[in-house]
Amino acid sequence: MKKLVLLAFLLCAQFAFANGHHSGISGQVVLVACPVVGPEGCPPQPYPGKFSVFNDKGKLVEKVTPDRNGFFSVDLKPGNYTIVPKAPEPPHIWPFGYPQEVQVEHHEFTPVTVVFGVGP
């Protein structure tokens, strides 16, 4: 699974560079949902969960909809950003995700995994 995610990061970054883009984030959105955890733990599953990207001033920069396997690539200028997973529509409370900080460097695509989960 880790090799598949790494391969996806590399392909997303390569695609972005081929199109003249020089920095941003790329990765996969996953869902962690295990009613019973087995001996192998609780492996994350691809999930097409949406999220928003905010700059360091709190301004919305991008709304992201990954593909059906959760993969995404977003062009961003170098800087610090906050990724905020989209909350479920009421009355639902699951799945949810926590915001995370990312730093985008000049001429790099930062690998990111956006995690949604269920349960307390």
C-alpha positions, 0 to 999 in steps of 0.5 A: 500500500505504501509503495502504491501511495508513493508511486501516486505521489511521484506520478502526480508530481511528474504530471504537474511538472510536465504541464509547467507547474512548479509547486503545490501539494499532491497525494491521496485522501483516505478513510480509516474505518475499522469496526474491529481491528485485526492483527494487521491493524486498520489499513486506510482505504482510498476515499473521495473526500473533499477538502479546502486549502487556506493560505497563512492569512486564512483566505480560501485558496482552493476547494479540492475534489479528489478523483474516485480513488482519492488522488489529487494534485493542487498547484500552489505558490510556495508558502504555508497552508492549512488543509481543512477536510469538508465536514459531513452534511447534517445530521451526519457526523461521520466521516470527519477529518482534522485540519493539518498544516503543510509547507510548500517549497519552491519547485516542489510538490509536498506529499500530503495524506488527508485522513478522514475517520469514523468514531470517537 
